């Protein structure tokens, strides 16, 4: 079962993803993609660690190359988040996130019993961006389309309210 969750900043995506995996009886992995670069990133990472404390997650920090990640078969995986992963691949990894990320998602889906993918809403802001940002937004758009197509359930988190766009709510 694969669930793709998207939504705006601080709208409850992570909490919803954790809730979906809360009753999973096996190994639960939290794949963290945010690199700890700077005080703001450290603050977000600390908040997420505190939020999932005591919930049985094993944290795996993976900033690029999901396809090369060894995970136990039949586990539950929470991948947080595609936005950071795309930036990491685009600006410091393969340079081809539209190829590497879908391959990585397929790899995780093939091994996980439950896969929950979290990603930020994109392209709802301004219209005049530098070329690098436009490239990132195009890449994210393609990756979101791939993730939504492969997922059994697609949820948009709006002000903490899950809105199901595809499939049925998994809890």
N, C-alpha and C positions, 0 to 999 in steps of 0.2 A: 504494500500500500504506500503510495507516494502522495504527499500533500505539499502544495506550493502556497506559501503565504506571502502576500505583499501588502503594503500600506505605507502611510506617511511616517515621519519621524516620531518616535515615542508614542505610537498609537496602540501598543499592546501586542505587536507581532511575536516578540520573543516569549512573552508570558503564555500566549495562545499555543505556540509551538511546544513549549514545555508541558503544558496541560495535555496536549494530544499524546505525548509520550509518557505521561505520568504513570499510567497503569501498565506500561510495557514490562513484562516479567523478566526479560533477558538483559544482556549487556546493553547499556545505553551510552552512546558516544555523543559528545558535543564537539563538533568540528568548528573551531574558532578560526576565522579568516582575517580578523583585524590585527594588523601589526601594531605593536605597542610603541608607536612613534609619537611622543609628545604627551603633555599633561592631559589634554582632552581625551585622547585615546585611552590612556591609563585609567582615567575616571570612568569611561564607558565600560571598559573591560572589568574593572572592579565591581561596578554596579551589576553587570551580568553574572559574574561569579557569585556575588552575594545572593542574587535572585534565584540561582539554581542550587545553592548550597543545600545539602541534605536531600536532594532529589534523585540521587543515585547515578548522576552523569559522570563519565570519565571524560575529561577534557583532552582533546587532541588539537594542537595548534598546527594549522596547515594553511600556508599563505598562497601557495600555487600548486599546480600538478595534482589535482584530486585523483586522476587516473592512476597515479603511482602510489597511492595511499593503501596500505594493507589494513583491512578491517576484518573482524571476525564475521563469518557467514551467519546470517540469521539475527543480527543485532538490530537495535533501533538507533537511528542516526538523526540528529538535529544539526543541520548545516546552517551556520550563521556567519556571514550572509553573502549573497551573490554580488552585492555592490562592492564590498571590499575585495572579494576574490577577483572580480573583473578588473578593478584598478590595479591590483597586484600583478595580474597576468599581463595587462596592457603596458604598464609602465616599469615593471621590474622582472617580469617572468618571460613567458614565451613570446609576448607581443601579439598573440593571436587568440584572445579569449573566446571568440566565436567558435573556435575549433576545440580548444583545450577544455573549456568548461562543460559543454555538452558531453564530451567524452568522459569527463570526470563524473558527471551526474549519472550517466549510464552505468559506469563502473560501480558507483555506490548503490544504485538501484538494484543491480544484479546480485549484490551481496546482502543488502539490508532486508529485513522483514518489514520494517517500517522506516520510511525516509521522509523527513519533514525539512523542507527547504524554505529559508526565510530570505526575503529580498526587499529593498526599499522601493517605494514608488518612484518613478522617474519621469522626466519630461513634462512635469506639470507646472514648472516655474517659468522662467523667462524664455526669450526666443533668440537672443543675440549672444552666442557663446563663442569662445575661442575654438580653433580647429581641434585641439586635443580633447576638449569637453564634448564637442560634437561627435568625435570618434567614440568616446566612452559611451555617450548616450545611444548611438547607433548599435554599438556592441551589446549594451544592456538590453536594448529592445529585442534584438535577435535572441539573446539568451533567455529573456522572459518568455518569448514566444515558444522556444524549445521546452522550457520548464513547464509551462502551462499545458502544452500538448502532451508531454510525457506523464504528467501528474494525473492521478485518479480524481483528486479533489483540488480545486483552486479556490482560495479564500482571500478576500480583501478585508483587511482589518481597518475599520473606519471608526475613529474615536472609541476604540476598545470594543467595538461591536463587530463580530465576524459576519461577513456577507459572503455566502457561498455562490460562486459563479459557475462552478462545474462540480459534478459529483454530489456527494452527501457529506454532511459534517461528520468527521471521524470520531467524535466522542459521544 
